[in-house]
Amino acid sequence: MEKFIQKANVLVEAIPYIHEFRKKVFVIKYGGSILEDERIRKNVLEDIVFLSFVGIRTILVHGGGPHISARLKEKGISAKFYNGIRVTDNKTLAIVGEELEKLNQRIVAELQSYRGDAVGVKGNENVIHVQKKASDADLGFVGTINRVEKELIAKYLQHGNITVVSPMGICVKNQVYNINADEVAGAIATAFHAEKLVLLTNVPGVLLGENDPETLISTLKVHEAVQLIEKGIIKSGMIPKVNSCLETLAGGVHKAHIVDARLKHALLLEIFMDQGIGTQIIKPEAIEEEKVQG
């Protein structure tokens, strides 16, 4: 009987958060190696369906780097990167488009299999408008975002659809471009002044001690995050994630979260429990919350 009472207590604990977040927009970025793991993907997508069921308007931006690299290898095409950006020539662009479309369709189908209402947004749907990314090397068909047309996504959200967005965009000449998925998630979150941007990763969050989960920082204010970068505590792959959070907060997003998707039901634990499990980054003017990760 005690375990049933505990389950009921968890549901009761979630009620204020469900009430607060109904009809709010959440943008979730999900990609990399954690997209490949079927167990993790099932947990993430089930959590996203739950968010939708309680009235949260959810946008999922997916990556696809490992799929693209594997397909290029199959085709005998060398994967080239410059400063961490995939150089995208014509042959690479075709494979990027094919793989991202397949992934988009698969994620939509899996969400629907968990009884969620879901639709996909592809790169050529006049939603993400881009221009060629400036660089001291020719990156090919790699874009940077000019603007996000909100109307199509907003319509899907209003109809209760989880909207799954592929990280590609289109320029004024109707040429499709490859875009970094973190950039897409941040731009969409900013365009909607989202309640939350959530970056799903394979690390616990921001740690004070390297590789020490016991030193997880649950809440960071913007100036504290900047200081940790300057001190070298936030480093390597965590820097772009934190910077993405800071940029979206400056653009009007309420809160940003970095969450370890490897933990079962990580999204629900972070959003609906008094004690979250990742790192939330908040604006300086945000009211100090007593370890509330909602």
ChimeraX commands (.cxc) that place a marker at each C-alpha (Angstrom):
marker #1 position 0.00,0.00,0.00 radius 0.5
marker #1 position 2.86,2.38,0.83 radius 0.5
marker #1 position 4.17,2.38,-2.75 radius 0.5
marker #1 position 0.72,3.35,-4.04 radius 0.5
marker #1 position 0.57,6.21,-1.55 radius 0.5
marker #1 position 4.00,7.37,-2.75 radius 0.5
marker #1 position 2.77,7.35,-6.35 radius 0.5
marker #1 position -0.25,9.44,-5.33 radius 0.5
marker #1 position 2.04,11.90,-3.52 radius 0.5
marker #1 position 4.11,12.31,-6.67 radius 0.5
marker #1 position 0.98,13.14,-8.66 radius 0.5
marker #1 position -0.14,15.66,-6.06 radius 0.5
marker #1 position 3.31,17.27,-6.06 radius 0.5
marker #1 position 3.04,17.75,-9.82 radius 0.5
marker #1 position -0.34,19.55,-9.72 radius 0.5
marker #1 position 0.99,23.13,-9.20 radius 0.5
marker #1 position 3.46,22.71,-12.05 radius 0.5
marker #1 position 0.82,21.27,-14.39 radius 0.5
marker #1 position -1.42,24.22,-13.55 radius 0.5
marker #1 position 1.38,26.73,-14.14 radius 0.5
marker #1 position 2.61,25.30,-17.44 radius 0.5
marker #1 position -0.67,24.49,-19.22 radius 0.5
marker #1 position -0.73,26.22,-22.64 radius 0.5
marker #1 position 2.90,27.35,-22.21 radius 0.5
marker #1 position 5.47,26.55,-24.92 radius 0.5
marker #1 position 8.37,24.20,-24.20 radius 0.5
marker #1 position 11.18,23.72,-26.73 radius 0.5
marker #1 position 13.17,20.51,-26.31 radius 0.5
marker #1 position 16.36,19.74,-28.22 radius 0.5
marker #1 position 17.18,16.06,-28.57 radius 0.5
marker #1 position 20.00,14.64,-30.67 radius 0.5
marker #1 position 23.46,13.14,-30.74 radius 0.5
marker #1 position 24.26,9.68,-29.46 radius 0.5
marker #1 position 21.28,9.65,-27.07 radius 0.5
marker #1 position 18.96,9.74,-30.08 radius 0.5
marker #1 position 20.42,6.39,-31.16 radius 0.5
marker #1 position 19.64,4.55,-27.92 radius 0.5
marker #1 position 16.17,2.98,-28.20 radius 0.5
marker #1 position 15.66,2.76,-24.43 radius 0.5
marker #1 position 16.50,6.44,-23.92 radius 0.5
marker #1 position 14.44,7.49,-26.93 radius 0.5
marker #1 position 11.39,5.60,-25.63 radius 0.5
marker #1 position 11.65,7.29,-22.22 radius 0.5
marker #1 position 12.13,10.75,-23.75 radius 0.5
marker #1 position 9.24,10.42,-26.17 radius 0.5
marker #1 position 6.91,9.02,-23.49 radius 0.5
marker #1 position 7.75,12.04,-21.31 radius 0.5
marker #1 position 7.03,14.39,-24.22 radius 0.5
marker #1 position 3.66,12.74,-24.81 radius 0.5
marker #1 position 2.87,13.25,-21.11 radius 0.5
marker #1 position 3.75,16.95,-21.41 radius 0.5
marker #1 position 1.33,17.22,-24.31 radius 0.5
marker #1 position -1.41,15.37,-22.44 radius 0.5
marker #1 position -1.29,17.89,-19.57 radius 0.5
marker #1 position -1.63,20.80,-21.98 radius 0.5
marker #1 position 1.97,21.89,-22.53 radius 0.5
marker #1 position 2.61,23.05,-26.09 radius 0.5
marker #1 position 5.71,21.08,-26.98 radius 0.5
marker #1 position 8.20,21.59,-29.80 radius 0.5
marker #1 position 10.86,18.92,-30.28 radius 0.5
marker #1 position 13.94,19.83,-32.32 radius 0.5
marker #1 position 15.96,16.77,-33.26 radius 0.5
marker #1 position 19.51,16.39,-34.48 radius 0.5
marker #1 position 20.88,13.54,-36.54 radius 0.5
marker #1 position 24.65,13.76,-36.69 radius 0.5
marker #1 position 25.45,10.07,-36.04 radius 0.5
marker #1 position 22.87,8.92,-38.62 radius 0.5
marker #1 position 24.28,11.30,-41.21 radius 0.5
marker #1 position 27.89,10.29,-40.54 radius 0.5
marker #1 position 27.01,6.59,-40.77 radius 0.5
marker #1 position 25.18,7.09,-44.06 radius 0.5
marker #1 position 28.07,9.12,-45.51 radius 0.5
marker #1 position 30.45,6.33,-44.56 radius 0.5
marker #1 position 28.20,3.80,-46.33 radius 0.5
marker #1 position 28.34,5.95,-49.47 radius 0.5
marker #1 position 32.09,6.35,-49.26 radius 0.5
marker #1 position 31.84,10.10,-48.70 radius 0.5
marker #1 position 34.29,11.64,-46.24 radius 0.5
marker #1 position 32.66,13.58,-43.39 radius 0.5
marker #1 position 34.44,16.92,-43.12 radius 0.5
marker #1 position 34.19,19.33,-40.22 radius 0.5
marker #1 position 35.52,22.83,-39.69 radius 0.5
marker #1 position 35.45,24.28,-36.16 radius 0.5
marker #1 position 32.91,21.62,-35.23 radius 0.5
marker #1 position 30.60,22.42,-38.18 radius 0.5
marker #1 position 29.84,19.80,-40.82 radius 0.5
marker #1 position 31.02,21.00,-44.24 radius 0.5
marker #1 position 28.00,20.40,-46.46 radius 0.5
marker #1 position 28.59,20.09,-50.20 radius 0.5
marker #1 position 25.89,18.98,-52.67 radius 0.5
marker #1 position 26.33,15.24,-52.07 radius 0.5
marker #1 position 26.45,15.69,-48.30 radius 0.5
marker #1 position 23.40,17.98,-48.35 radius 0.5
marker #1 position 21.35,15.34,-50.16 radius 0.5
marker #1 position 22.19,12.75,-47.53 radius 0.5
marker #1 position 21.62,15.21,-44.68 radius 0.5
marker #1 position 18.16,15.93,-46.08 radius 0.5
marker #1 position 17.29,12.26,-46.54 radius 0.5
marker #1 position 18.47,11.18,-43.10 radius 0.5
marker #1 position 16.82,14.07,-41.26 radius 0.5
marker #1 position 13.53,13.44,-43.06 radius 0.5
marker #1 position 13.63,9.75,-42.14 radius 0.5
marker #1 position 14.41,10.64,-38.53 radius 0.5
marker #1 position 11.64,13.21,-38.43 radius 0.5
marker #1 position 9.12,10.69,-39.75 radius 0.5
marker #1 position 10.30,8.01,-37.33 radius 0.5
marker #1 position 10.07,10.30,-34.30 radius 0.5
marker #1 position 6.57,11.43,-35.32 radius 0.5
marker #1 position 5.50,7.80,-35.79 radius 0.5
marker #1 position 6.93,6.78,-32.42 radius 0.5
marker #1 position 5.18,9.66,-30.64 radius 0.5
marker #1 position 1.94,8.58,-32.30 radius 0.5
marker #1 position 2.55,4.99,-31.20 radius 0.5
marker #1 position 2.58,6.31,-27.61 radius 0.5
marker #1 position -0.81,7.92,-28.36 radius 0.5
marker #1 position 0.55,11.40,-28.81 radius 0.5
marker #1 position -0.70,13.77,-31.50 radius 0.5
marker #1 position 2.41,14.69,-33.48 radius 0.5
marker #1 position 3.35,16.34,-36.76 radius 0.5
marker #1 position 6.69,16.96,-38.45 radius 0.5
marker #1 position 8.14,20.17,-39.89 radius 0.5
marker #1 position 10.72,19.71,-42.64 radius 0.5
marker #1 position 13.45,22.05,-43.84 radius 0.5
marker #1 position 11.68,23.23,-46.98 radius 0.5
marker #1 position 8.44,24.36,-45.32 radius 0.5
marker #1 position 9.25,28.10,-45.12 radius 0.5
marker #1 position 9.49,28.00,-41.34 radius 0.5
marker #1 position 13.22,28.44,-40.70 radius 0.5
marker #1 position 14.67,31.17,-42.93 radius 0.5
marker #1 position 18.43,31.26,-43.31 radius 0.5
marker #1 position 21.37,32.77,-45.08 radius 0.5
marker #1 position 24.71,31.14,-45.84 radius 0.5
marker #1 position 26.81,30.96,-42.70 radius 0.5
marker #1 position 29.81,33.30,-42.79 radius 0.5
marker #1 position 33.17,31.64,-42.20 radius 0.5
marker #1 position 36.81,31.99,-43.17 radius 0.5
marker #1 position 36.42,28.59,-44.88 radius 0.5
marker #1 position 33.68,27.59,-47.31 radius 0.5
marker #1 position 31.22,25.48,-45.34 radius 0.5
marker #1 position 29.01,24.80,-48.33 radius 0.5
marker #1 position 25.28,24.65,-47.67 radius 0.5
marker #1 position 25.43,25.53,-43.98 radius 0.5
marker #1 position 23.02,28.24,-42.88 radius 0.5
marker #1 position 22.55,30.65,-40.04 radius 0.5
marker #1 position 19.02,31.66,-39.05 radius 0.5
marker #1 position 17.53,35.00,-40.06 radius 0.5
marker #1 position 14.04,34.49,-38.72 radius 0.5
marker #1 position 11.46,31.91,-37.70 radius 0.5
marker #1 position 7.98,32.01,-39.23 radius 0.5
marker #1 position 5.82,31.08,-36.27 radius 0.5
marker #1 position 2.43,30.64,-37.96 radius 0.5
marker #1 position 2.64,26.98,-39.03 radius 0.5
marker #1 position 4.15,25.79,-35.75 radius 0.5
marker #1 position 1.68,27.90,-33.75 radius 0.5
marker #1 position -1.23,26.35,-35.64 radius 0.5
marker #1 position 0.01,22.84,-34.87 radius 0.5
marker #1 position 0.50,23.71,-31.21 radius 0.5
marker #1 position -2.97,25.21,-30.90 radius 0.5
marker #1 position -4.41,21.96,-32.22 radius 0.5
marker #1 position -2.55,20.05,-29.51 radius 0.5
marker #1 position 0.14,18.59,-31.77 radius 0.5
marker #1 position 3.67,17.88,-30.59 radius 0.5
marker #1 position 5.64,19.60,-33.33 radius 0.5
marker #1 position 8.82,17.82,-34.41 radius 0.5
marker #1 position 11.24,20.13,-36.24 radius 0.5
marker #1 position 14.10,19.07,-38.48 radius 0.5
marker #1 position 17.23,21.27,-38.30 radius 0.5
marker #1 position 17.20,22.55,-41.86 radius 0.5
marker #1 position 16.13,25.86,-43.33 radius 0.5
marker #1 position 15.54,27.66,-46.59 radius 0.5
marker #1 position 17.01,30.84,-48.08 radius 0.5
marker #1 position 15.39,33.52,-50.25 radius 0.5
marker #1 position 16.36,31.55,-53.37 radius 0.5
marker #1 position 14.53,28.45,-52.03 radius 0.5
marker #1 position 17.81,26.64,-51.46 radius 0.5
marker #1 position 17.74,24.29,-48.48 radius 0.5
marker #1 position 20.56,24.60,-45.92 radius 0.5
marker #1 position 21.84,22.46,-43.09 radius 0.5
marker #1 position 21.66,24.14,-39.65 radius 0.5
marker #1 position 22.97,23.30,-36.20 radius 0.5
marker #1 position 20.11,21.80,-34.17 radius 0.5
marker #1 position 21.00,23.79,-31.04 radius 0.5
marker #1 position 20.71,26.98,-33.07 radius 0.5
marker #1 position 17.31,25.93,-34.39 radius 0.5
marker #1 position 16.03,25.09,-30.90 radius 0.5
marker #1 position 17.29,28.40,-29.53 radius 0.5
marker #1 position 15.81,30.44,-32.39 radius 0.5
marker #1 position 12.40,28.78,-32.07 radius 0.5
marker #1 position 12.39,29.18,-28.28 radius 0.5
marker #1 position 13.24,32.86,-28.67 radius 0.5
marker #1 position 10.60,33.41,-31.38 radius 0.5
marker #1 position 7.90,31.96,-29.13 radius 0.5
marker #1 position 9.27,33.51,-25.90 radius 0.5
marker #1 position 9.03,29.95,-24.64 radius 0.5
marker #1 position 8.52,29.10,-21.01 radius 0.5
marker #1 position 11.42,26.66,-21.22 radius 0.5
marker #1 position 14.27,25.57,-23.44 radius 0.5
marker #1 position 15.43,22.08,-22.48 radius 0.5
marker #1 position 18.67,20.65,-23.84 radius 0.5
marker #1 position 18.79,16.87,-23.43 radius 0.5
marker #1 position 22.35,15.59,-23.06 radius 0.5
marker #1 position 24.38,12.61,-21.87 radius 0.5
marker #1 position 25.80,14.40,-18.81 radius 0.5
marker #1 position 24.09,15.23,-15.49 radius 0.5
marker #1 position 24.27,19.00,-16.04 radius 0.5
marker #1 position 26.78,21.64,-14.97 radius 0.5
marker #1 position 29.27,20.19,-12.49 radius 0.5
marker #1 position 31.63,22.05,-10.16 radius 0.5
marker #1 position 33.95,19.05,-10.06 radius 0.5
marker #1 position 34.93,17.44,-13.35 radius 0.5
marker #1 position 33.08,14.15,-13.90 radius 0.5
marker #1 position 31.69,14.28,-10.35 radius 0.5
marker #1 position 27.86,14.03,-10.36 radius 0.5
marker #1 position 27.83,14.85,-6.64 radius 0.5
marker #1 position 28.86,18.42,-7.52 radius 0.5
marker #1 position 25.87,19.07,-9.80 radius 0.5
marker #1 position 24.73,22.71,-9.73 radius 0.5
marker #1 position 20.93,22.68,-9.66 radius 0.5
marker #1 position 20.38,26.40,-10.31 radius 0.5
marker #1 position 22.61,28.94,-12.01 radius 0.5
marker #1 position 21.91,32.62,-12.52 radius 0.5
marker #1 position 23.16,34.12,-15.77 radius 0.5
marker #1 position 26.08,35.99,-14.21 radius 0.5
marker #1 position 27.12,32.86,-12.30 radius 0.5
marker #1 position 27.19,30.83,-15.50 radius 0.5
marker #1 position 29.36,33.46,-17.20 radius 0.5
marker #1 position 31.77,33.42,-14.24 radius 0.5
marker #1 position 32.07,29.62,-14.35 radius 0.5
marker #1 position 32.95,29.79,-18.05 radius 0.5
marker #1 position 35.58,32.47,-17.34 radius 0.5
marker #1 position 37.06,30.36,-14.53 radius 0.5
marker #1 position 37.26,27.28,-16.76 radius 0.5
marker #1 position 34.85,25.25,-14.63 radius 0.5
marker #1 position 32.35,25.14,-17.49 radius 0.5
marker #1 position 34.45,23.97,-20.42 radius 0.5
marker #1 position 34.68,22.01,-23.67 radius 0.5
marker #1 position 31.31,20.64,-24.86 radius 0.5
marker #1 position 29.35,22.23,-22.02 radius 0.5
marker #1 position 30.28,25.78,-23.15 radius 0.5
marker #1 position 28.11,25.84,-26.30 radius 0.5
marker #1 position 25.20,24.33,-24.38 radius 0.5
marker #1 position 25.40,26.97,-21.65 radius 0.5
marker #1 position 25.92,29.76,-24.19 radius 0.5
marker #1 position 22.84,28.58,-26.07 radius 0.5
marker #1 position 20.87,28.80,-22.83 radius 0.5
marker #1 position 22.20,32.30,-22.09 radius 0.5
marker #1 position 21.32,33.55,-25.58 radius 0.5
marker #1 position 17.74,32.31,-25.36 radius 0.5
marker #1 position 17.28,33.78,-21.89 radius 0.5
marker #1 position 18.45,37.13,-23.27 radius 0.5
marker #1 position 15.94,36.67,-26.10 radius 0.5
marker #1 position 12.92,36.28,-23.83 radius 0.5
marker #1 position 12.85,32.61,-22.81 radius 0.5
marker #1 position 11.87,32.24,-19.15 radius 0.5
marker #1 position 14.16,29.37,-18.10 radius 0.5
marker #1 position 16.67,27.03,-19.70 radius 0.5
marker #1 position 17.52,23.52,-18.53 radius 0.5
marker #1 position 20.34,21.08,-19.22 radius 0.5
marker #1 position 19.12,17.58,-18.43 radius 0.5
marker #1 position 20.64,14.10,-18.60 radius 0.5
marker #1 position 18.34,12.10,-20.89 radius 0.5
marker #1 position 19.94,8.82,-19.79 radius 0.5
marker #1 position 17.98,9.01,-16.52 radius 0.5
marker #1 position 14.56,7.43,-16.88 radius 0.5
marker #1 position 11.80,10.06,-17.11 radius 0.5
marker #1 position 14.37,12.83,-16.75 radius 0.5
marker #1 position 12.06,15.44,-18.30 radius 0.5
marker #1 position 9.25,14.75,-15.86 radius 0.5
marker #1 position 11.59,14.71,-12.88 radius 0.5
marker #1 position 13.12,18.04,-13.91 radius 0.5
marker #1 position 9.86,19.83,-14.65 radius 0.5
marker #1 position 7.26,18.46,-12.24 radius 0.5
marker #1 position 9.21,17.65,-9.08 radius 0.5
marker #1 position 10.18,20.11,-6.34 radius 0.5
marker #1 position 13.74,18.74,-6.53 radius 0.5
marker #1 position 14.93,18.72,-10.14 radius 0.5
marker #1 position 17.65,16.47,-11.51 radius 0.5
marker #1 position 19.54,18.72,-13.95 radius 0.5
marker #1 position 20.79,22.30,-14.11 radius 0.5
marker #1 position 18.37,25.17,-14.62 radius 0.5
marker #1 position 19.71,28.54,-15.75 radius 0.5
marker #1 position 17.65,31.57,-14.81 radius 0.5
marker #1 position 17.64,35.29,-15.47 radius 0.5
marker #1 position 19.09,37.68,-12.87 radius 0.5
marker #1 position 15.65,39.09,-12.12 radius 0.5
marker #1 position 14.10,35.68,-11.57 radius 0.5
marker #1 position 12.71,35.17,-8.09 radius 0.5
marker #1 position 14.96,32.97,-6.02 radius 0.5
marker #1 position 13.30,29.58,-5.78 radius 0.5
marker #1 position 14.02,27.20,-2.96 radius 0.5
marker #1 position 15.51,24.39,-5.08 radius 0.5
marker #1 position 12.45,24.44,-7.29 radius 0.5
marker #1 position 13.30,23.20,-10.77 radius 0.5
marker #1 position 9.90,23.81,-12.34 radius 0.5
marker link #1:1,2 radius 0.2
marker link #1:2,3 radius 0.2
marker link #1:3,4 radius 0.2
marker link #1:4,5 radius 0.2
marker link #1:5,6 radius 0.2
marker link #1:6,7 radius 0.2
marker link #1:7,8 radius 0.2
marker link #1:8,9 radius 0.2
marker link #1:9,10 radius 0.2
marker link #1:10,11 radius 0.2
marker link #1:11,12 radius 0.2
marker link #1:12,13 radius 0.2
marker link #1:13,14 radius 0.2
marker link #1:14,15 radius 0.2
marker link #1:15,16 radius 0.2
marker link #1:16,17 radius 0.2
marker link #1:17,18 radius 0.2
marker link #1:18,19 radius 0.2
marker link #1:19,20 radius 0.2
marker link #1:20,21 radius 0.2
marker link #1:21,22 radius 0.2
marker link #1:22,23 radius 0.2
marker link #1:23,24 radius 0.2
marker link #1:24,25 radius 0.2
marker link #1:25,26 radius 0.2
marker link #1:26,27 radius 0.2
marker link #1:27,28 radius 0.2
marker link #1:28,29 radius 0.2
marker link #1:29,30 radius 0.2
marker link #1:30,31 radius 0.2
marker link #1:31,32 radius 0.2
marker link #1:32,33 radius 0.2
marker link #1:33,34 radius 0.2
marker link #1:34,35 radius 0.2
marker link #1:35,36 radius 0.2
marker link #1:36,37 radius 0.2
marker link #1:37,38 radius 0.2
marker link #1:38,39 radius 0.2
marker link #1:39,40 radius 0.2
marker link #1:40,41 radius 0.2
marker link #1:41,42 radius 0.2
marker link #1:42,43 radius 0.2
marker link #1:43,44 radius 0.2
marker link #1:44,45 radius 0.2
marker link #1:45,46 radius 0.2
marker link #1:46,47 radius 0.2
marker link #1:47,48 radius 0.2
marker link #1:48,49 radius 0.2
marker link #1:49,50 radius 0.2
marker link #1:50,51 radius 0.2
marker link #1:51,52 radius 0.2
marker link #1:52,53 radius 0.2
marker link #1:53,54 radius 0.2
marker link #1:54,55 radius 0.2
marker link #1:55,56 radius 0.2
marker link #1:56,57 radius 0.2
marker link #1:57,58 radius 0.2
marker link #1:58,59 radius 0.2
marker link #1:59,60 radius 0.2
marker link #1:60,61 radius 0.2
marker link #1:61,62 radius 0.2
marker link #1:62,63 radius 0.2
marker link #1:63,64 radius 0.2
marker link #1:64,65 radius 0.2
marker link #1:65,66 radius 0.2
marker link #1:66,67 radius 0.2
marker link #1:67,68 radius 0.2
marker link #1:68,69 radius 0.2
marker link #1:69,70 radius 0.2
marker link #1:70,71 radius 0.2
marker link #1:71,72 radius 0.2
marker link #1:72,73 radius 0.2
marker link #1:73,74 radius 0.2
marker link #1:74,75 radius 0.2
marker link #1:75,76 radius 0.2
marker link #1:76,77 radius 0.2
marker link #1:77,78 radius 0.2
marker link #1:78,79 radius 0.2
marker link #1:79,80 radius 0.2
marker link #1:80,81 radius 0.2
marker link #1:81,82 radius 0.2
marker link #1:82,83 radius 0.2
marker link #1:83,84 radius 0.2
marker link #1:84,85 radius 0.2
marker link #1:85,86 radius 0.2
marker link #1:86,87 radius 0.2
marker link #1:87,88 radius 0.2
marker link #1:88,89 radius 0.2
marker link #1:89,90 radius 0.2
marker link #1:90,91 radius 0.2
marker link #1:91,92 radius 0.2
marker link #1:92,93 radius 0.2
marker link #1:93,94 radius 0.2
marker link #1:94,95 radius 0.2
marker link #1:95,96 radius 0.2
marker link #1:96,97 radius 0.2
marker link #1:97,98 radius 0.2
marker link #1:98,99 radius 0.2
marker link #1:99,100 radius 0.2
marker link #1:100,101 radius 0.2
marker link #1:101,102 radius 0.2
marker link #1:102,103 radius 0.2
marker link #1:103,104 radius 0.2
marker link #1:104,105 radius 0.2
marker link #1:105,106 radius 0.2
marker link #1:106,107 radius 0.2
marker link #1:107,108 radius 0.2
marker link #1:108,109 radius 0.2
marker link #1:109,110 radius 0.2
marker link #1:110,111 radius 0.2
marker link #1:111,112 radius 0.2
marker link #1:112,113 radius 0.2
marker link #1:113,114 radius 0.2
marker link #1:114,115 radius 0.2
marker link #1:115,116 radius 0.2
marker link #1:116,117 radius 0.2
marker link #1:117,118 radius 0.2
marker link #1:118,119 radius 0.2
marker link #1:119,120 radius 0.2
marker link #1:120,121 radius 0.2
marker link #1:121,122 radius 0.2
marker link #1:122,123 radius 0.2
marker link #1:123,124 radius 0.2
marker link #1:124,125 radius 0.2
marker link #1:125,126 radius 0.2
marker link #1:126,127 radius 0.2
marker link #1:127,128 radius 0.2
marker link #1:128,129 radius 0.2
marker link #1:129,130 radius 0.2
marker link #1:130,131 radius 0.2
marker link #1:131,132 radius 0.2
marker link #1:132,133 radius 0.2
marker link #1:133,134 radius 0.2
marker link #1:134,135 radius 0.2
marker link #1:135,136 radius 0.2
marker link #1:136,137 radius 0.2
marker link #1:137,138 radius 0.2
marker link #1:138,139 radius 0.2
marker link #1:139,140 radius 0.2
marker link #1:140,141 radius 0.2
marker link #1:141,142 radius 0.2
marker link #1:142,143 radius 0.2
marker link #1:143,144 radius 0.2
marker link #1:144,145 radius 0.2
marker link #1:145,146 radius 0.2
marker link #1:146,147 radius 0.2
marker link #1:147,148 radius 0.2
marker link #1:148,149 radius 0.2
marker link #1:149,150 radius 0.2
marker link #1:150,151 radius 0.2
marker link #1:151,152 radius 0.2
marker link #1:152,153 radius 0.2
marker link #1:153,154 radius 0.2
marker link #1:154,155 radius 0.2
marker link #1:155,156 radius 0.2
marker link #1:156,157 radius 0.2
marker link #1:157,158 radius 0.2
marker link #1:158,159 radius 0.2
marker link #1:159,160 radius 0.2
marker link #1:160,161 radius 0.2
marker link #1:161,162 radius 0.2
marker link #1:162,163 radius 0.2
marker link #1:163,164 radius 0.2
marker link #1:164,165 radius 0.2
marker link #1:165,166 radius 0.2
marker link #1:166,167 radius 0.2
marker link #1:167,168 radius 0.2
marker link #1:168,169 radius 0.2
marker link #1:169,170 radius 0.2
marker link #1:170,171 radius 0.2
marker link #1:171,172 radius 0.2
marker link #1:172,173 radius 0.2
marker link #1:173,174 radius 0.2
marker link #1:174,175 radius 0.2
marker link #1:175,176 radius 0.2
marker link #1:176,177 radius 0.2
marker link #1:177,178 radius 0.2
marker link #1:178,179 radius 0.2
marker link #1:179,180 radius 0.2
marker link #1:180,181 radius 0.2
marker link #1:181,182 radius 0.2
marker link #1:182,183 radius 0.2
marker link #1:183,184 radius 0.2
marker link #1:184,185 radius 0.2
marker link #1:185,186 radius 0.2
marker link #1:186,187 radius 0.2
marker link #1:187,188 radius 0.2
marker link #1:188,189 radius 0.2
marker link #1:189,190 radius 0.2
marker link #1:190,191 radius 0.2
marker link #1:191,192 radius 0.2
marker link #1:192,193 radius 0.2
marker link #1:193,194 radius 0.2
marker link #1:194,195 radius 0.2
marker link #1:195,196 radius 0.2
marker link #1:196,197 radius 0.2
marker link #1:197,198 radius 0.2
marker link #1:198,199 radius 0.2
marker link #1:199,200 radius 0.2
marker link #1:200,201 radius 0.2
marker link #1:201,202 radius 0.2
marker link #1:202,203 radius 0.2
marker link #1:203,204 radius 0.2
marker link #1:204,205 radius 0.2
marker link #1:205,206 radius 0.2
marker link #1:206,207 radius 0.2
marker link #1:207,208 radius 0.2
marker link #1:208,209 radius 0.2
marker link #1:209,210 radius 0.2
marker link #1:210,211 radius 0.2
marker link #1:211,212 radius 0.2
marker link #1:212,213 radius 0.2
marker link #1:213,214 radius 0.2
marker link #1:214,215 radius 0.2
marker link #1:215,216 radius 0.2
marker link #1:216,217 radius 0.2
marker link #1:217,218 radius 0.2
marker link #1:218,219 radius 0.2
marker link #1:219,220 radius 0.2
marker link #1:220,221 radius 0.2
marker link #1:221,222 radius 0.2
marker link #1:222,223 radius 0.2
marker link #1:223,224 radius 0.2
marker link #1:224,225 radius 0.2
marker link #1:225,226 radius 0.2
marker link #1:226,227 radius 0.2
marker link #1:227,228 radius 0.2
marker link #1:228,229 radius 0.2
marker link #1:229,230 radius 0.2
marker link #1:230,231 radius 0.2
marker link #1:231,232 radius 0.2
marker link #1:232,233 radius 0.2
marker link #1:233,234 radius 0.2
marker link #1:234,235 radius 0.2
marker link #1:235,236 radius 0.2
marker link #1:236,237 radius 0.2
marker link #1:237,238 radius 0.2
marker link #1:238,239 radius 0.2
marker link #1:239,240 radius 0.2
marker link #1:240,241 radius 0.2
marker link #1:241,242 radius 0.2
marker link #1:242,243 radius 0.2
marker link #1:243,244 radius 0.2
marker link #1:244,245 radius 0.2
marker link #1:245,246 radius 0.2
marker link #1:246,247 radius 0.2
marker link #1:247,248 radius 0.2
marker link #1:248,249 radius 0.2
marker link #1:249,250 radius 0.2
marker link #1:250,251 radius 0.2
marker link #1:251,252 radius 0.2
marker link #1:252,253 radius 0.2
marker link #1:253,254 radius 0.2
marker link #1:254,255 radius 0.2
marker link #1:255,256 radius 0.2
marker link #1:256,257 radius 0.2
marker link #1:257,258 radius 0.2
marker link #1:258,259 radius 0.2
marker link #1:259,260 radius 0.2
marker link #1:260,261 radius 0.2
marker link #1:261,262 radius 0.2
marker link #1:262,263 radius 0.2
marker link #1:263,264 radius 0.2
marker link #1:264,265 radius 0.2
marker link #1:265,266 radius 0.2
marker link #1:266,267 radius 0.2
marker link #1:267,268 radius 0.2
marker link #1:268,269 radius 0.2
marker link #1:269,270 radius 0.2
marker link #1:270,271 radius 0.2
marker link #1:271,272 radius 0.2
marker link #1:272,273 radius 0.2
marker link #1:273,274 radius 0.2
marker link #1:274,275 radius 0.2
marker link #1:275,276 radius 0.2
marker link #1:276,277 radius 0.2
marker link #1:277,278 radius 0.2
marker link #1:278,279 radius 0.2
marker link #1:279,280 radius 0.2
marker link #1:280,281 radius 0.2
marker link #1:281,282 radius 0.2
marker link #1:282,283 radius 0.2
marker link #1:283,284 radius 0.2
marker link #1:284,285 radius 0.2
marker link #1:285,286 radius 0.2
marker link #1:286,287 radius 0.2
marker link #1:287,288 radius 0.2
marker link #1:288,289 radius 0.2
marker link #1:289,290 radius 0.2
marker link #1:290,291 radius 0.2
marker link #1:291,292 radius 0.2
marker link #1:292,293 radius 0.2
marker link #1:293,294 radius 0.2
view
